[in-house]
Amino acid sequence: MKRPIVWKRLLRRCAALFLATLAVWLLLLCGGASGALRSLGESGGFVATALAAELGKAPEEDGPLSLLDGWDRLAVGQSLLLTGSQGAVAEYLSGTEEDPQLPAGQPAEDHDDMGEEPQVTAAPSDIVARTLIPTSPQGYDVAGGLYLYNRTGESVDLAGAAGAAVNITLPAEGPQILIIHTHATEAYTPDGTDVYTPSDQSRTLEEEDNMLRVGDEMERVFTEMGLRVVHDRTLHDYPQYNQAYTRSAQTVKDYLAQYPSIKIVLDVHRDALVGEDGTVYKAVTRIDGVDTAQVMLVVGHGQNGSNPHWMENLTLACKLQTGMNTLYPTLARPMTFRASSYNQELSTGSLLVEVGTHGNTLQEALAGARLFARAAGQVLLGLAE
């Protein structure tokens, strides 16, 4: 019964190929090879439109042809297949638009022990959503599809880190992963049913609304995948914010001494993104129809070589980033390499995980935490005995 459908699909694709070939021929005829090559390559609009059209989304009245220049519009317009998804492409292109005050993928200032910075907040309707993905290699170390925003003076062999093996084996018994929160009271924008009593701006002591809830979601997914997790619930940033990393360092040391089987330490935070004009941004993408906070992995270098494990931690970050990129291509923001150590000198499997920003909602953050744990869990299962 399905054979006629298969033949129809084959005929449609053959027709699309013929029309696309005809479009290129028309470009060559009307504008020469240089115009055709520019249309297909430089702007990227033609490629994005063609790929999105293959998803078969329903057309909308205002399509992305208005976002393309003359050559792109001519090429796309030759094919009914390529023009059939204009609305979906418009949404895609607008969702990745950069703001001149907020370079794509670049994080907020370092979390450190120098004191708490004032947090700018905004009403949900005033927060600007951005999907933070690199649009060029400028400002990044790039290797094999991985982007690293390097905020240190250290030269990084990103290709070497990405290609190296993770020298970690998760034991068959005992806890394998430690989830902690140096800044456990960090919270998100109150919205909908996720309204909390703040202890400070974008912070709360209510465990159902701060980073402990995000850690719970990661723990749940990891556990369902067969990984063994310890989730520490200490509020290292309350009642005093300063020296939070000093206190969380002692927590990590205590757990590593109690459970030598722990090989992975994830310090889970949320970021904060504020433009030069005070605009509050949230890092969000849409995956499987769900608004999802983007996730950023942070590797600490350590002042004056205080973290001898930074290259090993970076290798782990590359593997987890590749896992996210493979399963959920827009989930991850570029990795970040910062001067502080973030206690990552205590383990060769330590990373800081930023789930969304203070402009995101809790539900967006939970969605990001779930997908991160699924992608990371696949990688970590490959390290198990």
Disulfide bonds with the S-S distance in Angstrom:
none
